[in-house]
């Protein structure tokens, strides 16, 4: 659920919760305008989760002072422990985001390494299949390396800042927000802020003991707000955790409906499938000179600046 829009005054996404799922969280393969596939909003209509259980059910009187979000914080603790054992992973990453009034979906192969923070994407989206993006913290002056496809390939390989307008035209968040850990980290930051600033009576936390995400049997936690409050930019957020691995593999965030009685609209959804952890990714997996990648030949002529 790190893998989601700075909620309640924080700067990350519900990467799902923003987060992300970041569940989150990505600047990614849409580095140039209109690089995503526009999605059918009906396909992402809000649906209540079946079999959800109020986390406060069955509390003793001595626990009534406990904040509802404490249950959500407890829910993600096993995920925090599981993520501490993950050095790297590959996955198929699918994100759907509401950007400038457009609901956009991107699907991509992903390689991710924790230290240094490193990301490689290879696009599946039908309009931009084959687009590649690399980002490594501390390298290339903090810029993305983007290889375009199709007619846009004429511009060659580009170096762009994570928040470049050409990147953010089709993304809600920069690439530095991506990753399963960012789903959890962003959610925790949001929840801790909400504990300090929001009326707990306005917050309901529910746990879903069993729900399917693709082929994975998951548990989920849902945070819902009953009414708008200043600074509260979402109504419902969810993080889905793989029961076996305890990794957050889906996150989603829903905004406030325009009219009372309407369903909340999807703002962000992030899904990690076919996740393979600790596969031994090395520098070459995040190097545009890798012969398996399609970055411009000019980048192969000389190494990128290592640390500047």
N, C-alpha and C positions, 0 to 999 in steps of 0.2 A: 500497500500500500501504500520517497522519500520517497514511482518509482509519483505538485500541485500548488498559484496566485497567493500572494502574501495575504494571509487571512488574519483578521483581527489585529492588524498593525504589524505583523511579522513580514519578513522579506522573502520567504520561500513559498513553495506551493504546498498544497496538500498532496505533493509530488507524487499519493493521492491525496492524501488529505491535503493530495497532494499533494498523492499524493500526489502526491503524490504522490496513489498511490502514488511517486514521483513517481504507494504505493506509492511517482513521481511519480516527474518529473519530470526542455532540451532544444538546443539550437539546431543541431542535427541536420538531417538531410535536406531541410528546406532552406538552404542558405541563400537562395535567390528567389525573388518573388514568384508566387503562384506555383510553388513546387510540390504542393500536396494535392491529394484527391479530396474534392469536396464531398462531404458525407450526407446521407439522407438522415435528417433529424429524427424521423420516425423510428429509425433503427436504433436510436440511442434514447428513446423515451424513458423517462423515469419509471422504475418499477420497484415497489416495496419488496424487501427481502422476506421470503417465507421463513417461518420458524424462528424469527428473531425473538430473543428473550431480554426483557429489561434487566440491565445489570444490577439494578437496585432491588430486584425482587427477592424477598426472603431475608432482607436485612434485619438485624436485631435493632432494638431501640438505641443501643449504645453506639451503633454505627451510623445513625441518621445524620450526624454532623459531617460525615465523609462526603467529599465533593464527587459528583457523578463522574467527572473526568479521571478520577483516581482509578476507576475500573478500566478505562481505556489505556491509561499509562501502564497498569499491570498487565493488560492483555499483550502489549508489544514487548514485554521484557524477554520472553524466550526468543523472539526475533532478534533483539539486540545481541543476545548471547550467540545465536547462530551466525549472525553476520560478522562477529568478531573472528570467526574461524574461516571466513571467506576472503581469500587473497585476490581472486580474479574469477571471471566467469564469461561464458558465451551464452547468448539467448537470442530468441526472436522477440523483438520489441515492437509493440504496436501502441501508438498514442493517438488519441482523438482529442482535439482542443477547439474551443470556441475562440477564434481570433478575428477581431475586427468584424464581428457579426457573421463570420463563416465558420461552420463546423468542419474541421479538416482532419483527415486521417492519414497517418503515415505508418508504414510497416517496414521493418529493416532488420537485417542481421546485425548483431551487436557483439563487440568484444569490450570487456571492461576490466580494468586493473585498479586496485585501491591505491597502491603506492609505487611510483607517483600516480596521481589521479590521471587515468588514461582512458580514452574512449575511441573506438572505431565503429563507424556505421556504414552499411552497404544497403542501399535502398531497394525495396520491393514495390513501392507504390507505382501503379501502372504508368503514370505520366513521367516518373523519374526513376524507373528501375535502372540500377547500376550506379547511381550517384554515390559518391563516397565522401566521408568526412572523418578527419582525425583531429583529436585534441589531446595534448599532453601538458599537464601543469608544469610550468617552469621552462617550457621550450617554445621556440618560434615566437618570442616576445608575447606570449599569452594569447596567440591567435589560433583560430581554426584553420585547417587546411582543407579546402573543398575542391573536389573534382566533379565538374558538371558533366552532363550527358546530353545527347540530342543536339538541337541547334545551339543551345547555350554552351556546349563544349568548345565553341570557337573562342570563348574568353579564356580557355585554359584553366590551370589550377590557380585558385584564389586563396589569399590569406586575409581573413576577416576577424575582427574582434567578436567575442561571444555575443555582444549586444549590438552589433552592427544593424542598422535599420533594414538592410536586405535580409538579414537573418530573422529578425523579430517580426517581419511582415507576415510570416506564416508560423510563428511559434509564440507561445505564451511565456516561455522561460528559456534562459540560456543553457548551453550544454553543461555548464558547471553545476546545474541542479539535477542532472540525470543520475540514475542508479538506485538500486533497491535500498541501500543504506540511507539515501537522501529522503526516501519515502518516510522512513521512521523518524529521522532527525527533524525533518520539517514538521511532521505531525506533533512530535513532542514539544517543539518550540511553540507551535500554535496553541496546543492544549495548556501549556504552562501560562501563556499569556492570557488565555481565556479564564483560567482559574483566578487570575488576579483582577480581571476587569469586567467579567460578565456575571450576571445573576445566575446562580446555579439552578434556580427553578426554571430557567429558560432552556436548559440543556437536558437532553435525554440520551443516554448511552445504552445501546442494545448490542448483545452478542449473538451471533448466528453460529450454532454448533456445527453445522454441516451445510456446505454450499459448493457447487461445482464451478471451477474455473478451468475451462477446457477439459482435460483429462484428470485434473488434480482435484482431490478432495480437500477442501479448505474450511477454515473457520474465518469468521469476519467480525469486525467491530464497526458499528455505525454510530456516528455522532450527529444528532439532529437538533436544530434550534427551532423553538416554537414560534418566535416572532422576531422581526428584524430589530437590531440595535445598532447604534452608531459604530462604524468600523467593522461590522460583521458582514462580510461579503459573500458568504455561502450559507446555505440552509442545511445541506446534508453532505457528510463526508464518510467514506468507507475505505477500510483497508482489509484485504483478503490475504490470509496466511496459509501457505501449504502445510497441512497437518504433519506431513512426514519430515520435511526439511526445516520448517518454521520460518521459511523465507517469505517476505511480503511480495507476492507475485501479481497483485492487482490493486489499483487504487483509483478512486473516482470521487469527483466533487461536483455537487449540484448547486446552482445559484437560487436566487429568490424568484418566484414567478412574478410576471408582470401584473397579474390580476389575482385577487383572492379566489381560491378554489382551483386555480390552474396547477399543473404539475411543475415541479422545479426543473429548470432546464440544465442539461449537462454542460459543465464548464470544462472539465478535464477527465480523461480516463487513460490510465497507463497499465499495460499488460505485458508481463514477461512470461514467455512460454519456451519450452525446450531448454530449460536452464541447466547448464553444466558448470559446476563449480570446481575451483582449484585445478585447472587444466594446464597450468604452467605457462601462461602467456609471458612473452618476453618483449624486449624493445622492438624487435622486428615486426611484431604484430601491430605496432603503432607508428610505423615508419613509412612515409609515402614512397620511399625508395624500394619498398618491398615489391619484388617482381610479380607477386600474385595480385597486386593492386593495379589500378589504372590511372594513377596520377600522372601529371605531365612529365615527359621525359626530362625536361629541364631540371626538375627537382631531383632527379637521380644523379645529376652531374656533380653535385656537391652536398655534403651533409648539412642538415639543419643546424642552426646555432643551438648548442646544448643547453646552456643556462645563461640567459641574458635578459 
